[in-house]
Amino acid sequence: MKLGLLATEAQSVVAYRLLGFSGLWSVQPSESIRMVAEKTPAFLSGWWDASQAWGNGAPPEAVILAWAEPLEEAARENRQRLARRGPKLHLGIEPED
């Protein structure tokens, strides 16, 4: 279930960003930089959590869930942030983040 949520959140973020880059959704000009910069902390956090779970003898499914949790949380926060921005109704006018 958790991996399904991760996939759904991530695909929603991709959709919002693609709409934003095509000019149909309101995104900040820095969104392309943000989408690259946010990956490393999320993956390192997932790696660390999974390493801790594995080191403590957790079963494989718990290790995978420990890895996925920070990624799903970051994707959910991005989806919520991007969804609030809404469609780009007025060219050249961007709402505050």
N, C-alpha and C positions, 0 to 999 in steps of 0.2 A: 504494500500500500504506500509506504513512504517513498519508494523509488518511483512509483506512479505519480505521486504528488510532485516530486522533483522534475520529472519529465514534463508534466503539465505546466508547472510554473515557468520552467525554462523556455518552453515553446511559446508561451504567452509573451514573455519578455522579448524573444526574437521577433515575434509578430509586431509588437509595439515599436520596436526599434526599426524594423524594416519600413513600417508605415511612416515613422518619423524621418528616416533618411530619404524617403521618397517625397516628403513634403506634405503628407496627409495627416500626420499626428504631431502634436506639439512636443518637441524634445529640445533640451538645451543644446547649444552648439558643442559643448564639451562631452556629449553623450558617447561619442566614438572613443574618446580617451578613457572615459569612465568604464566602459564595458571591457576594456583590456586591463586597466589597473585593478579592478575589483576581483579578478580571477585568482591572482596569486594568494592573497590572504585567505580567501575561501577554501582553496585547494590545500593550502598548508594547514589550516585549521582542521579540515577533514582528515588529512593525513595524520596529524598529531592525535586526534581523537581515536582514529582507527588503530593507530600504533599502541595507544594506551589500552584500548579494549583487547587487542590481540595479546599484548604483554601481560594482561591480567587474566588471560585464559578464557576470554569470552568466546562463545561459539561463532562460527563464520558469519551467520546472519546478523549477529549483533555487531560484528566488526564492520560489515557493509553498511549497516544503519548508522553507526557512529561516523563513518566517512561521509554518508549522504546528508546528515542533518545540517551541517553548516552550509552546504551547497543549496539545499532546499530553502533554508532560512534567507540566504542572500537573494535567491531567485524570487521568493515571495515578496521581500521588501522592494525589489526592483519592480516587480509587476504592480504592486500597489502604488508605488511612486509614479510610474509611467501612466497607469490608468487614471490617476487624478488629473494629469495634465490635459487629457482630452484631445479631441480632434483639432486640427489646425483650421480654424474658421476664418481668421483674418491674417492674410499674408503679411509678414513682417512684424507682427505683434506676438511676442512670446510671454506667457504667464511666468510668474516667479516660481522657482522650485520650492 
